[in-house]
Amino acid sequence: MTQVTAEQDELPGDLLQVSRKSAGHVIVDTLASHGIKRAHVVPGESFLDVLDGLHDSSIETIVCRHEGGATYMAEADGKMNQLPGIAMVTRGPGAANAHVGLHTAWQDSTPMVLFVGLIPFAHRDREAFQEFDIKAWFDTGAKRVMVLDHAERASEIVAEALFAAMSGRPGPVVVGLPEDVIRRQIPAELHPPIPVATGGMTTVDAAALADALAASSKPLFVTGGNDWTQEGADQLTRWLEKHHIPAAAEWETANSS
């Protein structure tokens, strides 16, 4: 029989029936349920509970020697696939080393989520070992910087981070994980994926494009961005070849060959 802790005694009766896991394990479960296949990590003691969750999960854990390498690999993963690349590093020097890959994701509009282990919540603002201000460090080079201060929001925070990384102009998102918060037991309910709106063309846009092509003598299509799928690139290529229209690609274009 599962032992009920004092913390569980304070919860409503219906929540006592829900299976419970640590917030770190819920983070991993949420990543897996959102389709994440791999994570690039430099292990550190500040997020051991997440690493423990990865051990028995379906997510492939790629252990890296340097945080810059981990974030570069995650950035490349985000470029080649339709989901954000995932990197995990520890606090202080680990976070500093990860900055270069994060900057690349920001410049190239690559969806990526960087998880950073932090000092325990209770030690904050006391100059604890390798303490740093995660928002001050990353705020100007990431779409969002979030810190998991409430364990019960673990799954929600992961869902929001993945959504933010993919929505609008894609880019990197940073999530701070206080060491003590991710060890707390919470209901193991997972937040569903948040739908990301994709681009489209209205009938008015299509008519304007048709008129512009009909009136032009030397049309040229210029493609860009890095959120191309191979299917989308193939469809555009076939259409351009059918109508004998040349195309040029700016340097940021990926997966469009």
C-alpha angles and dihedrals in degrees: 000000000000113000115236113222127214088255090056091049088065093057124092114267095250092058091054087069093057117093113251133218137166116275089245091058091046089054090056093045090052093051090051093047089052091056101259108158103184144015128204110215145174101202119235137170092244094073103029092133091060090048089051089053091050091055095073098028131101090246115106109233113213108195112210131196096221133031092228089058091048093053093043089054092047090049091052089048090054090050095051098044140045095244128068119271113245126222129174126194139160129251132280112007091015092057091044092053091049092057096087095059091044090054090052090053090050094050094045096041091238119164109239138149119210116197114201123192112227138194116275114286090240091059096052118131092013098100091253120181110301092350115167139163103258095191094050091049100047108020097098094046103044136060091233138359115204132177123204100228094153115054094206089064093059097110093040092052092051092049091049092048093052091046093049092048092055103035125092108342102004119236147135126307124194123212121191118211116198109215096233097041095058091055094059118108114243137166107285095230114140126219112233121239114278110234115245117216113233129207123267144168125246123217088253091054091048092051092049091050092049091050092048092050092047091052097044124092098195109023120187128188116213114197127194147153128076103251096091122135120210089242092053092048091049092050093051091046092053092048093049092048091048091055095035093238118153121226138202127199125212116227096260094063112116134184091012100115 
